[in-house]
């Protein structure tokens, strides 16, 4: 299911977020530290609806995911996220 201003949507803070085919919201999280990812994952359980989090270990992996390249070339398995959350300091490619 693609993102569009019409159709199924959920709003968080007044911004539209795209829902996946199963009704969930997907966020891509570019984070190299496991503890920081787990902290964000725990914080997201307080959101309604809670987003599904897809982790990328570094900026280069996040870029591959968004481009649908390499291991992420199957959009059914790796759909486009409605939001990207990025650590600023990461190996290989930072979040800026």
HELIX and SHEET records of a PDB file:
HELIX    1   1 UNK A   34  UNK A   44  1                                  11    
HELIX    2   2 UNK A   59  UNK A   67  1                                   9    
HELIX    3   3 UNK A   70  UNK A   72  5                                   3    
SHEET    1   A 2 UNK A   9  UNK A  12  0                                        
SHEET    2   A 2 UNK A  15  UNK A  18 -1                                        
SHEET    1   B 3 UNK A  52  UNK A  56  0                                        
SHEET    2   B 3 UNK A  26  UNK A  30  1                                        
SHEET    3   B 3 UNK A  83  UNK A  86  1                                        
END                                                                             
